[in-house]
Amino acid sequence: METKQLITADDLMKIEGHCELVEGELVEMSPAGGVHGFIVHKIGWIIGEFIEDEGLGTAFGAEIGFKLKNDPDTVRAADFSYVSKDRLKSLPKGYPELAPDLVAEVVSPEDRASELQRKVAQYLEAGSKAVLVFYPDTKTIMVHRSPSDVRAFGENDELTIEDVLPGFKCGVGKFFEA
């Protein structure tokens, strides 16, 4: 019987390429496509600017690794994330060892639903308050607050996340329009 060699977050930091670490196992990821990258940019522009203007904390662009679990280590990289200033006093050189308050993921054509749900669950279990999943094909956003608390926002709805971003409001369609 062969046992798998698990790697750590420190090992992951030395690996070139785009990877995540899930319970000690390396998960390689493909580069994002055009639609994905455009929506991630819009998220950073719209939500990131609000966070900065309001002085709420730190917004992170695509693929910053967060160490969500130890032994075996799990390091997940969100398309966009935010941590309140009360929780992140300074920027670490390595992976922040906490769950972001807010995570945004954009679904790509090659994403498997089961893996996306696993990733959402890992963020929530680690302490994220909200995980936003953007679906480009249907122009919808699913806001996950727990496994049983999920709300859909359609293209004509207004996205609000009052408990995480007080005062933030934005039409969902703005995230998808070119």
Secondary structure, 3 states (H helix, E strand, C coil): CCCCCCCCHHHHHCCCCCEEEECCEEEECCCCCHHHHHHHHHHHHHHHHHHHHHCCEEEECCCEEEEEECCCCEEEEECEEEEECCCCCCCCCCCCCCCCCEEEEECCCCCCHHHHHHHHHHHHHHCCCEEEEEECCCCEEEEEEECCEEEEECCCCEEECCCCCCCCEEEHHHHCCC
